[in-house]
Structures are given as C-alpha cells and as structure tokens.
Amino acid sequence: MSTPTTNGGRLPRAYLFVPADRPERYAKARASGADAVIIDLEDAVAAESKLRARDALANALDEAAPVIVRINAADTRWFEDDLALCRHPGVAAVMLPKADGIDAVCSAFEACFKDVLPIIESARGVEESRNIARVPGVVRLAFGSVDLALDLGIDCAADGNEDELLFFRSQVVLASRLGGLDAPVDGVSTTIDANEKLRRAAERARRLGFGAKMCIHPSQVAAVQAAFTPSVELVAWAKRVGEAFSAAGGAAVAVDGQMIDSPLHQRALVILRSAAPIF
C-alpha cells in the first residue's frame, strides 16, 4: 500500500485539515494546493455536532476526489460508525487519533481495509509507536504535538521551537524507520499565517527526519510544501550522483569532489523521489 495523495505521485508534504461540519469549505480545501485533504470528525467538531458532521461528510464524499478522514478515537461512542463511513470509496485513508496501542489500529484497518495513519499523541502512544508502525495497513505515523504536550504536562516555550518535544519527535521518526514506513508527518503549528515561525517549524521537522506536516489553514500550505521540497541545487546534485553511480556500476565514485558510496546514493534517490512531480 502507499500513502494516499490527492493525485498519486510523490508523498504528501502538506496535509490540510477541514472541519467535517463545514462542508462549504471542502472544495476550498481541495483547491488550496494541499497534497492531501483531511476531513476532521474529531477535534474540530463539538460533541453535539458529531452526527451532523458525519452526515455532511457522507453526502459530500466523492470517489473521484478521495479524502483522508480523521475519525474519533477508539474509546469514543462515535468510533464504530465513523469506521463504517470510511468504507466509502470516497475515503482514501483513515487517520486514527489517540493511537496508543495496536488494537485500535488493527480495528481501523480491518473495518474498512483502508490505509491507516495513526497519530502518536500520548505517552502510551510514544511507548507503543514501534509496535504500531509494524501493524499491517499502517502507511505513515503522525505526531500529535499539542495533545502529547498536554498529556505529559510539558509547557513549550513561546518561541515555537518546541525543544521540549525533541526527544518524542525523534522517537516517532525512529519508530517509522524501524517499521519500514515513510518519513512521518509532523504536528500542526497553531500560527495561521505563513510567517517565520511556521517556516522554522517546518524546516525543523524536515531536519529531524519528518517528511510532511499537518496544516490547519490553507495559508500554511505553501510554506510547508516549500520546507519539504528539495532545492534546485540539491536535486541537480542528486541527479549527478545517480548518473555517476549508475555509470560506475554501483562502485564508489567521485562527484563534485565528494566520494559517493551506496549510502549517499540512497540519499540521492530519496531526494529525487521527494522532488518528483505529482501527476
């Protein structure tokens, strides 16, 4: 299985949330340029609006334009009915919040046989992240920074660097690698405008080994995509490495005064993949 995109091709870099009870925003989200749209039945919807939100989503699902759906957590009364809705062909994948063990993840996959993106956002979730990453159907982990900080009693500084969460972010990156998954998705930045703080947050996530970031507003999409898109110079280097390594038959070879062996060649392939156009 492959992580869903809006149009196939490269892995999503910017995942944009839309409240399920605001169907008038669905089209705007699809037109925002985001790589994947997440219709949110969970945090963005008040308890008294859950049923109305699910009905609105059910009426709007379109097999020609599939979306990811963030369902309610496994310990809520809405979980089973949310999963039933996700069997619709207009749902590309299920985003599972509060993933803190394999049981709920297995249930999500077995209920609808769709790709699952568990959100690691609790102490237990971090502890179980390596097991979660190995569950069949899981294609990518996501990091729930806001809820995790709340669960752990962490008070992040106002500068937005979130140094206090560095250890936990790295645990999710490590779990993804050990589970053979693509680079995980970083949590949201609550600053709405595409300002310097958002740019730093996205670039920090990329340096830490994340491959994407969740967005809460269309204005964040372009900045997030830019942070996770290799520069023209880096892509050109990767192409030179690929060509030289191939011509050398897989042997170590010098490129731009640097000795290139298999690990650097693999790095070049990752860069080229992340720079590939979405078809």
FIDRENTI-889573 format. One record per residue: residue number from 1; z, y, x of N, C-alpha, C in turn; residue in one letter. Coordinates in pm, whole numbers. Example, Ala and Ser with C-alpha at 12.3 -4.5 7.8 and 13.67 -1.06 7.14 Angstrom:
// residues 2
- 1|780|-569|1319|780|-450|1230|780|-330|1320|a
- 2|708|-225|1285|714|-106|1367|787|3|1290|s
// end
This chain:
// residues 279
- 1|0|-120|83|0|0|0|0|125|87|m
- 2|-46|233|31|-49|358|108|18|467|27|s
- 3|79|558|98|143|670|31|41|747|-49|t
- 4|68|778|-175|-33|842|-259|-61|985|-217|p
- 5|-183|1024|-228|-223|1162|-211|-292|1206|-338|t
- 6|-322|1332|-347|-391|1379|-466|-534|1329|-468|t
- 7|-596|1317|-355|-736|1278|-350|-764|1168|-249|n
- 8|-663|1100|-202|-685|1000|-97|-690|1068|38|g
- 9|-724|996|145|-736|1056|277|-604|1061|349|g
- 10|-579|1172|420|-463|1179|507|-332|1182|427|r
- 11|-225|1151|495|-94|1152|431|-59|1292|381|l
- 12|8|1300|269|52|1432|219|144|1501|320|p
- 13|129|1630|330|217|1712|412|310|1794|324|r
- 14|259|1841|211|338|1924|119|343|1857|-18|a
- 15|465|1819|-59|489|1761|-191|550|1870|-279|y
- 16|485|1903|-389|531|2014|-473|597|1963|-601|l
- 17|723|2003|-624|794|1969|-746|753|2059|-862|f
- 18|747|1999|-981|727|2074|-1104|824|2018|-1209|v
- 19|901|2102|-1278|991|2051|-1381|911|1983|-1492|p
- 20|953|1865|-1533|880|1791|-1635|882|1861|-1769|a
- 21|985|1943|-1794|993|2012|-1923|916|2144|-1925|d
- 22|834|2165|-1821|747|2283|-1817|601|2239|-1802|r
- 23|546|2171|-1903|410|2117|-1891|304|2223|-1868|p
- 24|334|2347|-1906|237|2454|-1882|218|2482|-1734|e
- 25|309|2430|-1650|297|2450|-1505|225|2335|-1435|r
- 26|197|2228|-1504|136|2112|-1438|2|2148|-1374|y
- 27|-83|2214|-1450|-216|2249|-1400|-207|2344|-1281|a
- 28|-115|2438|-1289|-98|2532|-1178|-55|2459|-1052|k
- 29|32|2358|-1068|76|2280|-952|-41|2203|-892|a
- 30|-124|2144|-977|-239|2069|-927|-337|2160|-855|r
- 31|-342|2286|-898|-436|2381|-838|-377|2456|-719|a
- 32|-254|2425|-684|-183|2500|-580|-230|2468|-438|s
- 33|-300|2357|-423|-339|2312|-290|-240|2214|-230|g
- 34|-133|2182|-302|-37|2084|-254|-105|1948|-238|a
- 35|-62|1873|-140|-121|1742|-116|-80|1641|-222|d
- 36|37|1657|-280|85|1569|-386|176|1647|-478|a
- 37|166|1620|-607|248|1687|-707|352|1588|-759|v
- 38|478|1634|-764|588|1553|-816|637|1614|-946|i
- 39|619|1542|-1056|674|1587|-1183|819|1540|-1188|i
- 40|910|1634|-1205|1053|1607|-1186|1124|1588|-1319|d
- 41|1174|1466|-1341|1257|1436|-1457|1405|1447|-1426|l
- 42|1439|1470|-1298|1579|1465|-1258|1643|1603|-1250|e
- 43|1663|1654|-1128|1744|1774|-1108|1691|1898|-1180|d
- 44|1561|1908|-1197|1504|2028|-1257|1517|2032|-1408|a
- 45|1567|1923|-1467|1574|1914|-1613|1719|1895|-1658|v
- 46|1765|1981|-1748|1901|1969|-1800|1915|1843|-1885|a
- 47|2037|1793|-1893|2061|1667|-1964|2009|1671|-2108|a
- 48|2030|1782|-2176|1988|1792|-2316|1837|1799|-2332|e
- 49|1766|1818|-2222|1620|1829|-2228|1548|1707|-2172|s
- 50|1622|1605|-2131|1561|1489|-2065|1456|1420|-2153|k
- 51|1489|1392|-2278|1396|1320|-2364|1272|1404|-2394|l
- 52|1293|1531|-2419|1178|1619|-2444|1089|1629|-2321|r
- 53|1151|1631|-2203|1073|1639|-2079|991|1513|-2059|a
- 54|1051|1396|-2085|977|1272|-2068|859|1264|-2166|r
- 55|881|1310|-2288|772|1311|-2386|659|1404|-2343|d
- 56|696|1519|-2289|594|1614|-2242|512|1554|-2130|a
- 57|579|1485|-2039|507|1421|-1929|418|1309|-1980|l
- 58|468|1228|-2072|389|1118|-2127|260|1169|-2191|a
- 59|267|1282|-2257|149|1338|-2323|50|1400|-2226|n
- 60|98|1431|-2105|12|1501|-2009|-43|1411|-1900|a
- 61|8|1290|-1887|-37|1202|-1779|-186|1174|-1791|l
- 62|-252|1177|-1675|-398|1162|-1671|-434|1068|-1557|d
- 63|-497|956|-1589|-534|860|-1486|-626|921|-1382|e
- 64|-704|1022|-1421|-797|1086|-1327|-727|1180|-1231|a
- 65|-604|1218|-1261|-528|1309|-1175|-384|1258|-1166|a
- 66|-361|1145|-1100|-228|1084|-1097|-127|1169|-1021|p
- 67|-3|1159|-1062|106|1236|-1002|218|1141|-961|v
- 68|307|1192|-876|431|1122|-846|534|1167|-949|i
- 69|619|1077|-992|724|1113|-1086|860|1088|-1021|v
- 70|943|1193|-1015|1082|1173|-974|1162|1138|-1099|r
- 71|1206|1014|-1105|1282|967|-1219|1429|1002|-1203|i
- 72|1508|969|-1303|1652|986|-1293|1713|867|-1219|n
- 73|1829|887|-1162|1891|786|-1076|1927|660|-1154|a
- 74|1946|553|-1079|1969|421|-1139|2095|414|-1222|a
- 75|2193|498|-1195|2319|491|-1268|2321|583|-1389|d
- 76|2205|633|-1431|2197|720|-1549|2138|644|-1667|t
- 77|2159|696|-1786|2108|630|-1906|1958|649|-1926|r
- 78|1897|732|-1842|1754|757|-1856|1668|670|-1765|w
- 79|1730|599|-1673|1660|527|-1567|1556|429|-1621|f
- 80|1596|340|-1709|1506|235|-1757|1385|293|-1831|e
- 81|1408|390|-1917|1297|449|-1992|1205|530|-1901|d
- 82|1262|594|-1799|1178|664|-1701|1086|566|-1631|d
- 83|1141|450|-1592|1059|349|-1524|950|295|-1616|l
- 84|982|279|-1742|881|231|-1837|763|328|-1843|a
- 85|793|457|-1843|686|557|-1843|600|547|-1717|l
- 86|663|512|-1605|591|509|-1477|489|395|-1468|c
- 87|485|308|-1567|380|205|-1570|245|266|-1607|r
- 88|246|386|-1659|122|454|-1699|30|471|-1578|h
- 89|-101|448|-1594|-193|463|-1480|-202|605|-1427|p
- 90|-149|701|-1500|-147|838|-1450|-34|866|-1354|g
- 91|50|765|-1329|159|778|-1232|118|707|-1104|v
- 92|111|781|-994|70|724|-866|185|658|-792|a
- 93|304|712|-810|419|661|-735|547|707|-802|a
- 94|656|639|-768|788|672|-820|873|728|-707|v
- 95|931|846|-729|1028|900|-635|1166|870|-692|m
- 96|1245|794|-615|1375|746|-662|1488|827|-599|l
- 97|1560|909|-677|1670|987|-621|1795|902|-603|p
- 98|1888|954|-523|2018|890|-502|2003|744|-459|k
- 99|1903|715|-376|1881|579|-329|1991|543|-229|a
- 100|2081|456|-270|2193|422|-182|2207|271|-160|d
- 101|2102|196|-191|2102|52|-170|1970|-7|-215|g
- 102|1950|-132|-185|1819|-192|-213|1801|-230|-359|i
- 103|1909|-249|-435|1894|-298|-572|1813|-203|-658|d
- 104|1847|-76|-657|1774|21|-739|1630|36|-691|a
- 105|1609|28|-561|1474|40|-506|1389|-78|-552|v
- 106|1445|-198|-544|1374|-317|-591|1343|-306|-740|c
- 107|1439|-258|-817|1418|-243|-961|1305|-147|-991|s
- 108|1300|-37|-917|1194|62|-939|1057|2|-912|a
- 109|1045|-73|-804|915|-133|-771|878|-243|-869|f
- 110|972|-330|-900|942|-444|-986|916|-405|-1130|e
- 111|965|-289|-1171|944|-244|-1308|803|-196|-1334|a
- 112|739|-141|-1231|606|-83|-1255|506|-112|-1145|c
- 113|549|-177|-1037|462|-211|-925|383|-89|-875|f
- 114|455|20|-861|400|142|-802|471|169|-670|k
- 115|404|243|-582|468|285|-457|599|358|-488|d
- 116|698|337|-401|829|398|-421|863|486|-300|v
- 117|910|607|-329|959|698|-227|1107|724|-253|l
- 118|1197|649|-190|1339|670|-211|1387|797|-141|p
- 119|1476|870|-208|1536|988|-147|1673|950|-92|i
- 120|1691|970|37|1818|942|103|1900|1070|96|i
- 121|2004|1069|11|2078|1194|-12|2226|1171|-35|e
- 122|2279|1065|23|2423|1039|16|2466|968|143|s
- 123|2596|966|168|2648|894|284|2608|747|278|a
- 124|2621|686|160|2582|547|145|2432|529|166|r
- 125|2355|624|121|2211|615|140|2172|616|287|g
- 126|2236|702|365|2210|705|509|2248|571|572|v
- 127|2363|519|533|2411|391|586|2313|278|553|e
- 128|2252|282|435|2164|175|389|2016|204|415|e
- 129|1986|315|479|1846|357|491|1757|256|564|s
- 130|1812|185|661|1731|86|733|1694|-30|643|r
- 131|1786|-69|557|1755|-177|462|1657|-129|355|n
- 132|1678|-7|308|1589|49|206|1446|59|258|i
- 133|1431|96|383|1298|114|442|1220|-16|449|a
- 134|1288|-129|440|1222|-259|451|1192|-323|315|r
- 135|1226|-257|207|1203|-313|74|1053|-307|42|v
- 136|995|-417|-4|852|-415|-41|826|-307|-147|p
- 137|720|-234|-129|685|-127|-221|724|11|-173|g
- 138|821|18|-82|860|148|-26|754|193|73|v
- 139|702|311|55|596|361|142|641|477|231|v
- 140|747|546|189|792|661|266|933|698|220|r
- 141|1019|731|314|1152|781|280|1147|934|270|l
- 142|1234|987|187|1251|1132|176|1397|1166|204|a
- 143|1419|1285|257|1553|1329|297|1603|1434|200|f
- 144|1711|1403|129|1769|1496|32|1878|1580|96|g
- 145|1842|1685|164|1936|1763|244|2045|1828|161|s
- 146|2009|1884|46|2107|1959|-33|2216|1866|-87|v
- 147|2175|1755|-146|2273|1662|-204|2355|1592|-96|d
- 148|2291|1563|17|2363|1497|125|2473|1588|180|l
- 149|2440|1714|201|2541|1808|249|2658|1816|151|a
- 150|2626|1816|23|2732|1821|-79|2818|1695|-74|l
- 151|2752|1579|-61|2825|1452|-59|2919|1443|61|d
- 152|2875|1496|174|2953|1487|297|3049|1604|317|l
- 153|3043|1702|228|3129|1819|244|3087|1908|359|g
- 154|2957|1906|391|2903|1987|502|2861|2124|449|i
- 155|2902|2227|519|2867|2364|482|2771|2417|588|d
- 156|2642|2413|557|2542|2456|654|2544|2607|671|c
- 157|2523|2651|794|2523|2795|824|2409|2864|751|a
- 158|2424|2992|728|2327|3069|651|2196|3093|726|a
- 159|2191|3059|855|2069|3085|930|1955|2991|892|d
- 160|1982|2887|815|1877|2797|769|1839|2689|868|g
- 161|1900|2687|985|1864|2586|1085|1917|2447|1051|n
- 162|2022|2441|975|2082|2314|931|2112|2221|1049|e
- 163|2163|2279|1156|2202|2197|1271|2306|2092|1233|d
- 164|2384|2123|1131|2489|2032|1087|2433|1899|1034|e
- 165|2306|1898|995|2244|1778|937|2151|1706|1036|l
- 166|2149|1750|1160|2057|1694|1259|2074|1543|1273|l
- 167|2197|1497|1286|2222|1354|1304|2166|1273|1188|f
- 168|2184|1323|1068|2144|1248|949|1992|1249|931|f
- 169|1929|1360|963|1782|1363|960|1725|1259|1057|r
- 170|1782|1255|1175|1732|1161|1276|1751|1017|1232|s
- 171|1857|990|1157|1878|855|1106|1767|813|1011|q
- 172|1719|905|929|1610|874|836|1479|853|911|v
- 173|1456|932|1014|1336|913|1098|1341|776|1165|v
- 174|1458|741|1219|1473|612|1286|1455|496|1189|l
- 175|1514|506|1070|1500|401|970|1354|382|930|a
- 176|1282|492|918|1140|484|882|1061|411|990|s
- 177|1089|444|1113|1016|380|1224|1048|230|1231|r
- 178|1174|196|1218|1214|55|1224|1159|-24|1106|l
- 179|1140|43|993|1086|-23|876|935|-26|871|g
- 180|870|32|973|725|34|976|662|129|877|g
- 181|738|232|836|687|329|740|626|450|810|l
- 182|549|526|734|500|654|785|616|751|800|d
- 183|595|856|877|698|956|902|753|1008|769|a
- 184|884|1025|759|946|1061|631|919|1205|588|p
- 185|966|1233|467|945|1363|404|1077|1441|410|v
- 186|1072|1562|464|1193|1643|476|1228|1706|342|d
- 187|1355|1744|329|1405|1803|206|1354|1944|183|g
- 188|1388|1997|67|1339|2129|28|1411|2239|105|v
- 189|1343|2352|115|1406|2477|159|1421|2564|36|s
- 190|1540|2613|12|1564|2686|-112|1508|2828|-110|t
- 191|1467|2875|8|1399|3004|13|1259|2988|-45|t
- 192|1224|3070|-142|1099|3052|-215|980|3107|-138|i
- 193|993|3223|-81|880|3286|-13|847|3213|116|d
- 194|720|3220|154|674|3157|278|711|3248|395|a
- 195|840|3261|418|886|3353|521|917|3279|651|n
- 196|974|3351|744|1002|3297|877|1102|3181|870|e
- 197|1198|3189|781|1297|3082|770|1232|2951|724|k
- 198|1141|2959|630|1069|2840|584|982|2782|695|l
- 199|913|2870|768|827|2823|877|911|2750|982|r
- 200|1025|2806|1018|1111|2741|1117|1161|2607|1067|r
- 201|1197|2601|940|1247|2476|884|1141|2366|887|a
- 202|1019|2401|852|911|2302|852|877|2257|994|a
- 203|873|2351|1087|842|2315|1226|954|2232|1288|e
- 204|1080|2263|1252|1192|2182|1299|1177|2039|1250|r
- 205|1141|2022|1124|1124|1888|1068|1015|1812|1141|a
- 206|905|1880|1170|796|1814|1243|841|1770|1381|r
- 207|913|1856|1452|959|1821|1586|1056|1703|1583|r
- 208|1130|1690|1475|1227|1582|1462|1163|1449|1424|l
- 209|1035|1452|1387|967|1328|1355|931|1312|1209|g
- 210|952|1416|1130|909|1411|990|759|1439|981|f
- 211|699|1392|873|556|1410|856|518|1498|740|g
- 212|617|1544|663|590|1621|543|719|1689|498|a
- 213|704|1771|394|821|1842|341|802|1862|191|k
- 214|912|1855|119|908|1882|-24|917|2032|-50|m
- 215|843|2078|-150|838|2220|-184|885|2239|-328|c
- 216|947|2354|-354|995|2383|-489|916|2497|-553|i
- 217|820|2554|-480|740|2664|-536|603|2663|-469|h
- 218|497|2695|-544|363|2695|-484|350|2787|-363|p
- 219|431|2893|-357|422|2985|-244|463|2920|-112|s
- 220|530|2806|-117|575|2739|4|468|2646|62|q
- 221|371|2610|-18|278|2502|20|201|2532|148|v
- 222|140|2648|156|54|2678|271|132|2678|402|a
- 223|252|2734|402|332|2739|524|373|2599|568|a
- 224|408|2515|472|446|2377|505|327|2300|559|v
- 225|214|2314|495|94|2245|544|57|2289|685|q
- 226|70|2419|712|36|2469|844|128|2409|951|a
- 227|256|2395|917|352|2342|1014|323|2197|1050|a
- 228|268|2121|956|242|1979|980|97|1950|1012|f
- 229|18|2053|1037|-122|2035|1074|-139|2065|1222|t
- 230|-192|1971|1301|-209|1994|1444|-303|2112|1470|p
- 231|-277|2184|1578|-362|2297|1615|-500|2249|1657|s
- 232|-595|2339|1657|-731|2307|1700|-730|2256|1844|v
- 233|-649|2318|1928|-642|2277|2069|-586|2136|2083|e
- 234|-484|2104|2003|-424|1971|2011|-520|1864|1961|l
- 235|-594|1895|1857|-693|1799|1805|-804|1776|1908|v
- 236|-847|1883|1974|-952|1869|2076|-902|1781|2191|a
- 237|-775|1800|2230|-717|1715|2334|-715|1570|2291|w
- 238|-675|1545|2168|-668|1408|2117|-805|1342|2116|a
- 239|-906|1419|2081|-1042|1365|2082|-1086|1328|2223|k
- 240|-1054|1414|2318|-1090|1384|2458|-1017|1259|2507|r
- 241|-891|1247|2470|-814|1130|2509|-875|1004|2450|v
- 242|-909|1009|2322|-967|892|2256|-1098|850|2320|g
- 243|-1182|946|2349|-1312|915|2408|-1295|859|2549|e
- 244|-1207|921|2627|-1187|876|2765|-1122|738|2770|a
- 245|-1026|715|2684|-956|586|2682|-1050|475|2640|f
- 246|-1135|505|2543|-1234|406|2499|-1334|375|2610|s
- 247|-1381|480|2678|-1478|460|2785|-1418|381|2901|a
- 248|-1286|391|2920|-1219|319|3028|-1181|178|2988|a
- 249|-1218|139|2867|-1188|4|2821|-1041|-22|2800|g
- 250|-964|81|2771|-822|64|2748|-736|75|2871|g
- 251|-797|104|2984|-720|122|3107|-671|265|3117|a
- 252|-568|288|3198|-517|424|3218|-628|511|3275|a
- 253|-633|635|3229|-741|724|3269|-688|868|3273|v
- 254|-745|950|3361|-703|1089|3373|-780|1175|3274|a
- 255|-706|1260|3201|-767|1356|3109|-696|1490|3128|v
- 256|-773|1592|3162|-717|1726|3183|-603|1724|3285|d
- 257|-617|1643|3387|-518|1637|3492|-393|1559|3455|g
- 258|-396|1488|3345|-282|1410|3299|-323|1264|3291|q
- 259|-237|1175|3339|-267|1033|3331|-236|983|3190|m
- 260|-339|926|3126|-326|878|2989|-320|726|2988|i
- 261|-211|674|2931|-200|529|2915|-189|499|2765|d
- 262|-156|377|2732|-158|336|2591|-67|419|2501|s
- 263|58|450|2540|143|530|2450|84|667|2419|p
- 264|28|734|2520|-32|865|2494|-159|852|2411|l
- 265|-231|742|2430|-349|718|2346|-307|701|2201|h
- 266|-198|627|2178|-148|609|2042|-105|743|1982|q
- 267|-45|828|2065|-8|961|2019|-131|1040|1977|r
- 268|-238|1027|2054|-362|1097|2021|-418|1048|1887|a
- 269|-409|919|1863|-458|864|1737|-377|916|1618|l
- 270|-246|931|1637|-161|986|1531|-202|1130|1500|v
- 271|-230|1207|1604|-272|1347|1586|-403|1353|1509|i
- 272|-499|1268|1547|-628|1269|1479|-614|1228|1333|l
- 273|-526|1134|1308|-505|1092|1169|-447|1204|1086|r
- 274|-349|1274|1142|-284|1382|1068|-376|1501|1047|s
- 275|-480|1511|1131|-574|1623|1119|-694|1588|1034|a
- 276|-706|1460|994|-824|1419|916|-828|1494|784|a
- 277|-948|1527|736|-958|1597|608|-921|1507|492|p
- 278|-878|1569|383|-855|1495|259|-987|1488|185|i
- 279|-1031|1369|156|-1162|1354|94|-1153|1365|-58|f
// end
